[in-house]
Amino acid sequence: MSAFTDLDMLYDYEKDISTAATGYMALATRAADSDLRVRFLQLATEAGKVHEKVSTMIERAGGIA
């Protein structure tokens, strides 16, 4: 059984955040309602902020972000 390191988990989290941001942005382009579009764009922006923080954590742990 293999053990995951902190860096492995950060890479996995980074992938999930990137996927979420991409999905929210895609949904924003498909939303007909302007209020819903704004909400999806807010979610994409927040996911981008989290992605930036996780990328910094990956670099500090010795990985490549």
C-alpha positions as CSV (number, residue, x, y, z in Angstrom):
1,M,0.0,0.0,0.0
2,S,1.4,3.4,-0.9
3,A,1.3,6.4,1.3
4,F,0.4,9.8,0.0
5,T,2.6,12.7,0.9
6,D,1.4,16.2,1.7
7,L,2.7,17.3,-1.7
8,D,0.6,14.5,-3.4
9,M,-2.5,15.8,-1.7
10,L,-1.8,19.4,-2.6
11,Y,-1.4,18.4,-6.3
12,D,-4.7,16.6,-6.1
13,Y,-6.4,19.5,-4.4
14,E,-4.9,21.9,-7.0
15,K,-6.3,19.7,-9.8
16,D,-9.8,19.8,-8.2
17,I,-9.7,23.6,-7.7
18,S,-8.7,24.1,-11.3
19,T,-11.5,21.9,-12.5
20,A,-14.0,23.7,-10.4
21,A,-12.9,27.1,-11.7
22,T,-13.1,25.9,-15.3
23,G,-16.6,24.4,-14.7
24,Y,-17.9,27.6,-13.1
25,M,-16.6,29.7,-15.9
26,A,-18.2,27.4,-18.5
27,L,-21.5,27.5,-16.6
28,A,-21.3,31.3,-16.6
29,T,-21.1,31.4,-20.3
30,R,-24.2,29.2,-20.6
31,A,-26.3,31.0,-18.0
32,A,-29.2,33.0,-19.5
33,D,-30.0,34.7,-16.3
34,S,-27.6,37.6,-15.5
35,D,-27.8,37.1,-11.7
36,L,-26.9,33.5,-12.1
37,R,-24.1,34.4,-14.5
38,V,-22.7,36.8,-11.9
39,R,-22.8,34.1,-9.2
40,F,-20.9,31.6,-11.4
41,L,-18.3,34.3,-12.1
42,Q,-17.9,34.9,-8.4
43,L,-17.4,31.2,-7.8
44,A,-14.8,31.0,-10.5
45,T,-13.0,34.0,-9.0
46,E,-13.0,32.5,-5.6
47,A,-11.7,29.2,-6.9
48,G,-8.9,31.1,-8.7
49,K,-7.9,32.7,-5.3
50,V,-7.8,29.4,-3.6
51,H,-5.8,28.0,-6.6
52,E,-3.2,30.8,-6.1
53,K,-2.9,29.9,-2.4
54,V,-2.5,26.2,-3.0
55,S,0.1,26.9,-5.7
56,T,2.1,28.8,-3.2
57,M,1.9,25.9,-0.8
58,I,3.0,23.5,-3.4
59,E,6.1,25.7,-4.2
60,R,6.9,25.9,-0.5
61,A,6.7,22.2,-0.2
62,G,9.3,21.8,-3.0
63,G,6.9,21.0,-5.8
64,I,6.3,22.7,-9.1
65,A,3.1,24.7,-9.4
